[in-house]
C-alpha cells in the first residue's frame, strides 16, 4: 500500500513539473485554450452558444469545478495532473512496473501524449474501459464510461464501442447492457441541451461543423500518417493471430485519435493508447524501472534545454497566470497588442491570432467565436456568419497576428483576407496588422 502511494505521489509531482515548467511550450496555445473555455463556464458562458466548442463539453465542466475554487492556470494544471495520476494508477494495476514504459514514451514524444486537453481525459477513459473489461467488471459500468467518453470528445468516443460489437455474436445480453449504460449520460446531456436551448447550436458546431472541420484540417499524406498505417497493419496482424479477439479489438479504438488530423500531436495519443494493448503480450519480468526513469528524465531535460537555448524564456506574472514559465517572445507578442491599443486609442477591438485566448484571459476579455479562429470551428457555413457579424460592427479595430496568418495551417485566413479586402489598413508593426471598420 505504501509503495503504491509513493508511486502515485511521484506521478502527480511528475505531471505538475512538466505542466508548469519542463513542458512550458505546450501551455501557450492548446492548454490555454482549454483553460479559457473551462473558466468561461464558471462565469456563466454556455458551450456552443457563447463558445465555439466543437467537441462535447465534459472535460471543460470537469476542469471548471477546480476553477470554482481558484481561477488560475495552476489550478487548471492540478485538474489535469489528477487525470494523469489516475491514468497511471490504472496502468500500474494492469502492468505494475511495466507502466514506467509509458513515462519513457511520454518523454520521447516531447510530452505530447499528456498535453492538457480533452485528449488526456480520453486516454483516461480508454485505459479505464480496458481495465474494466479485463477485470470482468459490470457491463453497465463499461457502458457508462463509454457514454462519458462520448461526452468528452464524441468523434473519438464512438470508437470506444467498436470492441464490444463482438457481443452481438456471442453475448447479445451483455451488449445491450453496455448500450443501456451509454444512453444514461447521453440522455442527460440531450436534456441539458434542450433546457438551455443549445441543441441547435450543438448540432451545428459538433455534427454539421465536423464536415467543414474534417475537410479543412486534413493534413493529408505525411510521415505520421505512414507510421500510423504501419502500426494499424501490425495491429490487424496481431488481432488475426490471437485467440482473444475481444482484447485485441481494442486496437481499433486509437484510430479515432488520428481522424481527421494526423500530425505528431495526435499520433502521440494514438501511439500511447496502442501501447496500452500491445503490453498485454509483454510477459517478461521487468527489472528496468530505474533505467527507464533516468532515460525519461534525460529526454525531458534534453528537450527543455534545447528549447531554452533556442527561445528566450521568462517567468510571466499575472492574476490568472502566477509564475507562468513561458517564451519571452510570446510575452512581447502580447505586450505589443497593449501598445497598439494605446497608440490608436482603441475602445472596441478584436484580436485575431494564436495568442488571442491568452491575451483575452489576462485582460478579462470574453472568449468568443472570434478568439479561436481556426478552420472548421464555426459550424456549417460558419465563416459567412462571422463575416456578417463583422460587417454589422461599427467603430471596431481588428488586430491580426502576422505569424498566425502566415505560418499556421489551421488559422482561418479566409476571414483575414476578407478584412484585408473590405476594411481600412491604418497601421502595422513587426507582429500585427491593424485594420479599422467605421
N, C-alpha and C positions, 0 to 999 in steps of 0.2 A: 504493500500500500504506500509506504513512504517513498519507495523508488518511483512509483507512478506519479506521485505528487511532484517530486523533484523534476521528473521529465517534463511534466506539463508546465511547471513554472519556467523551466528553461525555454520551452517552445513559446510561451507567452512573451517572455523578455526578448527572444529572438525576433518575433514579429514586431514588437514595439520599436526595436532598434532599426530594423530595415524600413519600417514605415516612416519613422521620424528622422532618420539620419542616413544610413547607408543606401537606401533606395530613394533618396530625395527626388531624383529625376523623374519618378513616376507620379509625383504628387501634384505638379502644377497644372495638369490637364485632366485626365480621366478621373483621378481621385478627387480633385477639386470639384469637378462637375457632379460627381456622386454626392459629395458633401453639400454642394449648392442646392441640389434637388431635395436632399433629405432635410436640410434646415428650412427650406421654403415651406415644407409641410407643417412645421411647428408654428409658423406664422400665418397659418390659415389658407395657404395656397393649395390648389387641388390639381392632382395629376390630370393630364390631357386637356383640361380646361385652361389652366393658367401656365402649365409647364408642358413643353413638347417632349414628354417622355414616351418613347416608342416601345418600351417593354412593359410588362406587368409590374406593379409597384411594391411588392412585398419587401424587397431589400431596402427601399427608401423609408418605408414605415418602420422597419426594424431599426435602422440607424437613427431615425428621428426620436425613438424612445430614449436613447442615450443623450441626444442633444437637448431633450427637455430638462435634463439635469444640469448640463452646461453646454452652451452653444460655442464650441471651439473645434478646430480641426484635430486637436489632440484627443478630444473625446470621441470624435469620429474614428480615429485610428484605434482607440480602445475597442470600439464595437467590432472592428474588422479583425483585430488581434484575437478576440474571443472566438470568432468564426474559425480563424486559422488554428487556434488551440484545440477546438472541438474536432476539426478535421484530423489532427494528429492523434487525438485521443482515440478516435476510431481506427486510424491506421495502426497504432500500437496494439489495439485489440485484435486486429486482423493479422498483423505481421510481426509484432514485437520489435526487436532491434532492426529488422529489415526496413522498418519505416524510416530510418535515418537516410535511406537512399533518396527519399523524396526531398530531404534538405539539400542533398547534393544536386538533384535535378533543378530545384528552385534556384540554387546558386549559379549553376551553369547557364540557365536561361535568364540571367540578369534580373531575377526576382519577378518576372512577368507572370508566372502561374498563380501568384498570390497578390496581384495588384488589387487595390481597394476599389473593386467594382462589384456589380451583381454577379459577375462570373465566379468570384470567390465563393459566394453563397451557393452557386450552382455546383461547384466542386464538392461543397459540404453535402448537399442533397444527394449527389451521385454516390459518394462514399457511404453515407448513411443508408441509402436504399440497398446498396450492395451488401453492407454489413447485416441489415435486417433479413435479407434473403438468405445469406449464408448461414445465419443463426436460426433460420426457420421461425421467424417472428410472425406476428399476425398479418394476414393479407390486408385486413382493413387498415392497419398502421402503414404498411407499404404504400397502399393506395393514397392515404392521407398525405404522405411525404411526396409522392409524385404530384399530387394536386398542388401542394405548396411550392414545388419546384416550377410548375407551370405559372403560378402566381409570382414567381421571382423573375423568370425570363421565359415567356411562353414559347419562343421559337426554338429553344433547346429543351424545355421541359417535356414537350410532346415526344421527344426521342426516348425519354426515360421509360415509356410504356412498352417499347419495342421488345425487350427480352420476355415480357410476360405474355406475349401473344402465343407462346408455346402452350400456355394453359388452355387455349381454345381447343387443342387437340388431345390433351391428356387430363385436364382437370378444370373443366369449364366453371365449376362452382367457385374455385379459387380466383379465377379471372374476374368473375362478376363481383366478388368481394373487393378486389382491387379497384374495379370501376366505381363501386359504391363509395369507397374511401376517397377516390379522386373527386367525385362530384360534390362531396360535402364542402370543401373550401371553394370550389368553383361556383357553386350556387350562392354561397355567401358573398362572393366577390361580385357576381352579377346583381344581387340585391343592392349591394353598396353602390354600384354604378348607377342604378336606377334611382336610388334615394337621393343621390347628389347630382342627378342629371348629367352624368358623364358617359352614358352608354354610347351615344352617337359619336362623341369625340374619341372615345377609346377605339371604336371600330375604325374610325377614320385614320388615326395615328398608328395603331398597333396591328391592324389587319390589312386594310386597304393600303396604308402607307408602306407596308412591307414590300409591296411590288416596286415602288419607287426606290426604297432603300436597297433592295437586292440589285436592281439594275444599275444604280449609280455608285454603289460601293463595292461591286465585284472587282477584285484586283486581277482576276484572270490567271494566266499561267505564270507561276513563279516557283522558286526553289522550295518554298514551304508547301505549295500545292503538290509538287512532285514527291516530297518527303511524306506528305500525308497519304498520298496514293500508295506509296511503297508500304507504309505501316498498315493501311487498310487491307492490302493484299496479304500481308503476313497474318493479320488478324483473321481473315477469312480462311486461310490455310489452317491456322490453329483451331478454328471453330470446326472445320470439317474433319480434323484428325482426332478430336477429343469426344469421348462418350458423353461427358457432361455438357450437352449443348446449351442448356439454360444458362449456366455460368458464363460461357464464352459469348453468348448473345449480348451480354453487357458491353462487348467491344464495339457494338453498333452505336451505342449511346454517344461516345465522344465525337462522332461525326458532326453532331449538332453544333459543336464549338467552332467549326471551320466553315459553316454555311451562314451567310454568303461571303464572309470576309475570311480569307486565308492568308494572314500575314504572320510575322513571328509571334506577335502577342497572342493571337487566337490559336496558333499552332502549339504554343506552350501549354495552354489549357487542355488541348487535345492530347498532347503527349503525357501530361500529368495523369489525366483520368485513364488513359490507355494503360499506363504502367500499373495502376491500381489492380487491373485484371491480370496483366502479364505476371505479376509476382506470385500468383496462385501456383504457378509451375516452378517457382524458385524454392526448391526444397532443401537446399544446402544449409548447414548450420552456419549462422552468420556471426563472425567474430571481429568485424572491422568497423565498429561504430565510431571509435575514436579517430581512426584514419579518415573515415567519411566526413566527420565533423571538421577535422583540420583542413581537408581539401575544400570543403564548403566555405570555410572562413577565408581561405586564400583566394578563392574565386570572388567572393563578395568584396574583399579588400582590394583585389586587383581592379575590378570594375570601378570601385569607388575612387581609387587614386588616379586611374586613367581619366575619369570624368573631372575630378577637381584640377587636374593638370591641364585639361583641355578647356574647361569653362571655369571662370572665377565663381566662387561660391561665397555666401554670406548668411548670417542669421537675420531673418526678417521678423520684425516685431509689430504686431497689430492686435486689436481686440480679439479677433477671431483666429489669428494665426500667431500665437505666442511662441517665440523661439523657433520659428519656421526656417529650417535649413534649406536653402534653395540657390538657384543661379543668380549671380549679380546682374547679369544681362536681363533676366526676367523681371527683377525688381525695377531696373531702369526703364524697361518697356512700360511698366505701369505708372511710374513717376512721370514719364513723358506725356501720358494722357492728361494728368493733372495740369501740366504746363500748358498744353493746348487749350484746355478748358479755361484757364485764367487768361491766356493770350487773346482768345476770341470772345471772352465774357459769355460763355455758353450757359444758358438756363436749361434748355432741352437738348439733350444729345444722346446718341446711341452709339455705343462702341461695338464694332463688328470685328471679331478676331478670336484666336485661340485663348487669349488671356482675358476675355470679357467676363467669364464667370468669376475668376479670382478678383478682378477689379471691382465688379459689382458687389461681391460679398464684402470686401473691405471698405466700400463706400456706402454700405447699407442701401444699395440699389436693388430693385427686384430682379430676380431671374425670370426670364420670359422666353417667348418663342424666338426672339432675335439673339438671345445670349449664346445659344448653342447652334451656330449657323453652319450645320453640316448637311450635305446632300441626303435627301430621303427622310429628314427628321421633322417634316411639316405635314405629313399625311397626304392624302390624294389631292393632287392639284394644289399642293401647299405653297409652292413658290409664288403662284399668281395671287393667292390670298395675302401673302406677306407684302407683295409689291403694291397691292391695292391699299393695304393698311398704311404703307409708307406714303403713298400719294395723297392720302387723307390727312396726313400730318402737316402742321404749319410751324414755321419758325423753329426748324429742327436741324441740328448738325449731325452728320454721320462721320464718325472717326473709324477709318478702315485700316486694319493691320496689314502692312505690305507683305510681311513674311507669310502670314496666313494665306493671303491671296496668291502669292507666287509659289509657295512651297508645299502646301498641304493639299493632297489629292481630294480629301473628303470635304474640304471647305467649299461652300456653295458660291462659286464665282459668278454664277448667273445673276444672283441678286446684286452683287457688287457691280457687275457690268451694267446693270440697269441704272444703278445710282450714278455711275460714271457718265452714262449717256443722258440722263434726264435732269440731274441736279448740277449745281454750280460748284466747281472746284475753287475753294478760297485759300487753300494753303496746303503745305505738306512739310514733313521733316524726314529724317532718315528712316523712321519706323512707320509713319502714318500718312495717309491722305485724309484731308478734311473737306467734306462736301456740305453744302447748305441748301435747304429747301425752304422757300418763303412760306 
